[in-house]
């Protein structure tokens, strides 16, 4: 994202959102509020605007009657470079606890070192805990004259009303085509790109109405062009078509349940610098068109021949499940350390899930029980144990020995409770192991959907003397399962299922 950092707006007049420009011009001409709340979708310039406001209130050379910072004084330059010790940027996603806010409350009473006003920019403020919000509220109610807060969030509905009511709120709307083209032209001039307005409008149509996404696409196509003229045809051949080809290739791999090839496609896209979020949006668009084509809704007849052929290989239920699974992956990308990880986990869950279900059904048949799609919880297992004890109390040991007739076939949601208890001689059967693994994944899913997806891509290497060895083919799976919190969850769930402490080791397959 070199272009985005290099050409981000430095003054209010350079802001690409006309509504934000107009609002700030009106507000900053008067007494500046002590707290702003910037809301709106990602990639619209909320944090960049917050830095500009910090310049406005601290600029040493600002002309009388003007709200524009000079961008040449020591304060403006240090804010631009991120070196100003009186302008503090806090990522609430990483510093969301009450301790961080208490530290802020203690330091805010101190006067600025060099600036006129100390400015706190809190990004993704909705991630703060309830206790942290309460502590922040007290500071917002009685702030020192030298302090200013600028809170930024993509999820305004998660910010308490008590906080909202004490801030001047500015909503950043999704960018219009005109605003995006205005933003692109600043880059075109600076980089001396050979591109006309029609092509810029075409790029704007691919940008999902976000400045950051649009600039990223422009940067990618300019690198591919290598100083040659950029045309619609060039973008179609070298950028968009490449993404669409990868979409159809991934759909084919998903149909074949080929997780390894699916992950390879994602890996190659990441290495090429393709925006994974953009790719996922295109993938979901393709799935949507397949859905329309499958149920013969208007719009489905416009599906290209390749996609139409792929739609025929999936049934309606599978297309629905694809849409749900990858929509969930798209939502998780926002907070993922690696953008492609939720997508990779979705591929693994799709490819490995059905296989696990078949194994469970096989175990169920061998145990003469009916296995349903819904997995049992630990609490339901305990209820079944309680029922068995009641029967024993009423009828003695004969109740345990009673064999049900075919008409009285026991119907439960997983393999029998006894399978969760290792026989006295310590012998582990394949049936017990399969049942334990399935129930472990089921319970982990309630703790964390993503971790359960990771487990589905792994397998049990061995289980002896309460020592469980999980094997995985991917390093990032091992890292996820070795995470302290995830490891603790696995240990607790294993103990609930077996009644004993289980030692767990995760190995990378060589």
N, C-alpha and C positions, 0 to 999 in steps of 0.2 A: 504493500500500500504506500509506495513512495510518493505517487502523485497526490494522494489524499492528504498526507502530512505536509508536503511541500507547498500545496496550493490552497490549504484551508484558509478561510476568510480571516483577515486581521483587523478589520474595522467593521462598524455596523453597516455602512453602505455596501460593503462587499458581501454581506450575508445574502444567500440565495433565496431564502424564504421571504417573500414580500410582506406577509402578515406579521412575521417576527420583527422585521425591520421597522415597520410602521408602529408597532406596539412599543418597542424600545425607544424610538424617537420621541414618542409621547410621554413615556414614563420617566426617562432619564433627564428630560428638560426640567423636571420638578425635583422635589425631594426624593432621593433614591430610596426605595424600600430596603429594610434591613434584611429581608429574606425573599428570595425568588424560588418558585417551583417550576421547573421546565419539564413538561410531559410530552410524550409522543413516541412513535415507533423508532426503532434503531436507525442509525445512519443518517439522521437529519441535521446533525450539527449542534446538538444540545450542549455538549462539553466545550466545543469550540466557541460557542456563543457565551458560555459562562466565563471563559478566559478573556473574551473581549470586554465583557462588563467589568471584570476585575481591572482591566487596563483603564477603562473610562473613569473609574472612581480613584485611580492612583496615578494617572498620567501627570507628569510634572510640567508639561508644556501645552496642555490643552487650552485652546483659544477660548476666550470669553464668548458665551452664546453658542458654543459648539459642544457636541457630546462625543465627537470623534477623538480617539487617542492619537498621539503623534507617531507612535511606533518607532521613535528614535531616542527617547530618553532612557535613562538607566532602568526605571521601573517597567516600561513597556517591553524593552528588550529582554529583561530577566523573566518576565511573565511568558513571553513568546518561547523562550528557550527552556522554560520549566525550572529555572534556578532561583526564583524569588522565594525567599524564606518566609515571607508573610502571606503567600498564597498557597494554601494547603489543599491538595486534591486527595480525597479519600474514596477508595473503592469499597462501598458498603457490602459487596458480595464477599469480600475477603476479611473485612473488619466490621462485622455485623453485631458484635456483642456490646454489652453494657459497659465493660471495662474500657473499651476504646472511646465511647462517648463520655464517660466520666473523665478520662484523661483530657479530652477536648474541652470539657467544661472548666477544668482547672487551668488550662493554658490560655483559654480565650480571654481571661481577665487581664492577662499581660498585654501591655501596649505593643503595637507593631514596632519592629526593629527599625525599618527604613521607610516603609510604605505609609500612606495616609490612613488606609483601612486594611485590617486583616480580613482576608476572604477565605471562607471554607467552601470548597466545591465538593459535594458528596454525590458521587455517581451511583446509580442503581440503588437509590435510597430505600426503595420498597423492600430490600433484603434485610434491613435492620430487624432485630428481634423486638418483641413488644416492650421489654424492659428498656432497651436502647431508645426506642421511640419516646417512652415516657421521660427518660432523662433528657433527650433532645428537646422535648416540648418545654421543659422548664427553662432551658437556655433561650429558646425562641421567644418565650414570653417576656423575658427581661434581659435582652442582649446589651452588651456594652456599646457605646456610641461608635467605637472604633471597629466594630465587627460586622461582617455581612455573611449571610449564608446563601448559597445557590444549590438547591437540591435538584437532581436530575433523575428521571425514572422513565422506563418504558411501560410500567404497569401502575398507572396512577390509582387504580381502584384498590391497590394494596396499601396505599398510604393513608394512615388514620385521618379522619376528618378534622381532628383537633390540630394536626400538623398543617393540613391544607389551608385551614381558616386563618393561619398566621403567616401565610406566604402570599406573595403576588404571583399568581399562576399565569404562565404563558404556554399555550399548547402549540406544539410543532406539528403541523399537518403534513401528510404525505406530499412529496414534491410534485408539482405539475410539470408537464413537458417543457413549458417555457422556462421554468426555474432550473430544471436539469440542464437544458441547453446553455443557459446563462453560466452555470457552473462549469460546464465542459469548455466553453469558449475561453475562460481564464487559463485553462490548461493548454488548449490548442495554441494560444498566442505564446505562452511561456515556453512550450516545447517545440514550437514551429512545426506542428503536424499538418500534413496535407489531407484535409478532410472538409467536406462541405456540410451545410446545415441539415440537409436531408438525412445524411448519415448520422449526424448527432441526434436527430430525432429518432432514428431507428435504434440507436444505442439506448436512448431514453426509454423506449418501449420494452427493452430487455431488463431494465434496472429495478423493477418492482417498486418504483416511486421513491427510491432512496438515493440520496446523494452519494453516500459511501459505496453502495453497490454499483451505481452508474460509473463512478470514477474508476472503480476496480476493473470494470469491463473495458473502459476506454484505455486504461493502462495496459491491459493484457493484449488487446488488438494492436496497439501501437508498437508493442514489443515484437509481436509476430510480423508486423508490416515491415520492420527494419528500414525506416525512412522512405518507404514507398507510399504512394497515395492509398488512403483507406476508403474503400467503397463498400456498398451493401453486399455486393457479390463476394468481396474478399472476406467480410465478416461471416457470411453464410458458409463459405468453404472452409475457413480456417478456425472459426470459433464455435458458432452456434451448431453447425452440422456435426462437429466433433462431439459436442455434448449430447446431441440427439442420438448419434451412433452409439455412444456409451450407454445411453438410457435403454435402447433396444437390446444391446449386448447384455446388460445386467438383467433385464427381464427374461432373456433366454436362459441365463444361468440360474435364475430363481425357479423357472419352470423345471429345469433339470435337477434342482436341489443340489447344485454344485457350489458349495460355500467357498471353496478355495479359489475358483475362477472369479466368483463375484467379488471377493476381497481384493483380488489382483486388479480388477477394473477400477475399484475405488482408489487403490494405492497409486495406480498410474495417473489418475485424474489429479490427485493431490500433488504428485511430483511435477505435473505439468503446470501447476499453479491455478487450476480451475477452481472457482469458488464452489465448495462442496454444498453450501446452502442453495446456490443457484442451480446446481445439478439436481439436488433433491426436489426443488420446486418443479423442474422440468420432468423429473421422474413421476411425481404425483400428478402433473398435468397429463402425462401419458396414461397413467392408471385411470384417471377420470374419463378420458376419451374412450378407453377400453370398456369402462363401465357403461357409458352412454351407448356405445356400439352393441354391447351385449344385450341390453334391454330395449334396443331400437328406439332410443329417445332422439328427438331432433338435435342435430349436432354430431351424433355418432357416425353419420354417413360421410363426414368430412375426414375421417381417420385415414391416414396414409396406408397403402397396401401392406407394408411391413407390420405396422401396429395392428392392423385388422387381422392379419394372420396370427399374431401373438395372442390377440384377444380370444381367438378360437381355441388356444391351447389351455386356457384357464377357464374354470367354471365360475359362475357368478359369486358363489361363496368365497372362492379364493381371491377374486378381485377385490371384494369387500374387505377381506382380511389384510390384503396387501395395503390397501388405502389406510386402514386403521393403524397398522404396524409402522408404516413409514411416515405417517403424519405424526405419530408419537415421537419417532426418531428426529424428525425435523424440529419439533418443539424442544427436545433435549439439547440440540446443538447450541442453543444460546449460552448455556453454562458449561459446555464441555471443554475440557482442557485441549483436546484435539478434536477439531470440527468433524472429522470423518468417523470418530469412534462410535457415536450413536447409530450412524448408518451401517457400519460394519457389524455392530451387535444385532441390528435388525435383520441383516442378511443371514447371520448365523442362526438367529431364532427361527427364521422362516425355513431354512434348509434343514436344521437339526430337530425342530419341534415335532414334526410328524413321525420321525423315526422313533423318538422317545415314546410317543403315544402308542405306537404299534407294539413296542416292547412291553409297555404296561398292560396292554390288552392280552398279550401272550402270557404274561405272568398271571393275569386274572383267570384265564381259561385253565391254566395248570392248577390253580388253587380252588377251582370250582366256585368261583365267585364272579358276580357280574361287575365289571369295572365301568364306571361312568366317566364322562369327559371332565366333570368337575372334580378337583382334587380335594382330599380331606384336610381339615385343619387339625392341629394338635389338640385343640379343645374337643373336637368331635371324636377323636380317638379315645380321649379320656372318658367321654360319655359312654362309649361302647364298652370300655373296661368296667365302668360303674354298673352298666346293665348286666354284664356277665356275672359280677359279684352278687347282684340281687337274685339272679336265677339260681346261683349256687346256694344262697341262703335259704331260698324257698324249697328247692328240690334236691339239695345235696349234690354230690359229684355226678349223679345220673344226668343232670342237666347239661354238664359239660360233654358227656359221652353221646348225647342224643344226636343222631345223624338226620338232617333234614331230607325230606323226600323231594323229588324234582319239582313238585308243586309248591313246596315250601322253601324254594331256593333263596338263600340269603342274599339280599340286595344292599350293597354298601357302595361307597364312593371311592374305595381304594382296596388294596390287598388287605388281608385280615390283620388284626392287631398283633397276633402272635408273631408274625413275621418281623415285627420291630424288636423282638427280644431274641438275642443270640442264644442258641441251644447251650445246655450245660457243658457239653464237651468242647465248646468253642468253634464248632464247625460252621463255616459260612457257606451257605448255598447260593447259587446264582439267582434263585428266586428272591431270597432275602436281600441280596445286594441290589438287585434291580428295583425292588420295592423301596428300600432305604433311599436310593439315589433319587427316585421319582418324588418321594415325599419331601426330601431335603430341598429339591428345586421348588416344589410347590410352596413350602413354608418361606423360603428365601424370597420368593416373588412378592409375598406380602410385606416383607421388609424393604426390598428394593427391586423393582422390575428389571433394571439394567443388570444388576449382579446375577439375577436368575438367568438372564440371557447369556451372560458369560459362562455360567455353569453348563448351560445346554451345549456349549461348544467344547466342553471338557468331558473327561471320562474318569471312572475310578480305575486306578492302576492296581491298587491292592487295599485290603482291609484285614488286618490281623491284630489281635490283642488290643483292640480299641485304638489302633493306629490306622488312620485313613490317609492314603496317598492319592491325590487328585492330579491327573496328568492333562496338560494343555499343549497345543501346538503353537500358541502365540504368546510372545513376551508380554504384550499389553494385558492379556488375560491374567497372567501370573501376577503382574503388578497390581491389578484390580483386586484379586482375591487375597493378596498379601497385605492390602491396606488394613490398618489396625482395626478400624470400626467394622469392616466387612469380615475380617478374621474372627472378631469377637462374636458377631452374629452367627457365623457358621458353627462356632464352638457351642454356643448356647442352644441353637436349633438341633444340632446333633445330639446333645445331651437330653433334650426333651424327647427326641424320637427313640433313643436307645436306653435312656435311664442311667447312662454312665458317662463319665468324662471321656471325650474322644480327642486324641491328638491328631491334628491335621497338618499335612505337608503338601505343598503345591509344587510339582515338578514340571519343567519345560521339556517337552519331547525332543530328543536329540535326532 
